[in-house]
Amino acid sequence: GLCFLGKVKFDEFLGAYLGERPGNIVDAHNGNVIGRHRGLWFHTVGQRKGIGNYLDPKIVSQGPWYVVAKDPSRNVVLASNQYDEGVFESARTDFYVEDIRWITGKEPASIVSGKGRFQMKIRHG
C-alpha cells in the first residue's frame, strides 16, 4: 500500500477512484495478445510483480515478464520477457509531460517551441 492510504491496498484505491477499463496485454516483440489487464493505471513501466496474474498460463512460463510500455490510445499494456536487452531502455529512461506549472511562473529559457530536455532524479522506494 501507500503510506498516505493506510491499510488500503493500492489496487483497491485505484479501482475505487478510477474504476476499470479492461484491455489487452500484448507481447511487445511480436504483437500477440498474451493476456488481459483491468486498466492501464494498474500497471507501471518496469513492473514485474503481479503481471503474471494477468497473462495466459501458457505464457507465464516463458518469463519473467515486465511491463515495457503502455499505449493509452489503444488501451494496451505492452510486455516483454526480454526487458534487459536494451530494446526498451527509453521506456525506463524517458517520459513526456504536458501542461507543466512552473514554480517561477514562467518556463525556462532552455525550452524551444514548447519542448525541452531536462535531467531529473526520481526517488522512490
Secondary structure by P-SEA (a helix, b strand, c coil): cccccccccaaaaaaaaccbbbbbbccccccccccccccccccccccccccccccccccccccccccccccccccbbbbccccccccccccccbbbbccccccccccccccccccbbbbbbbbcc
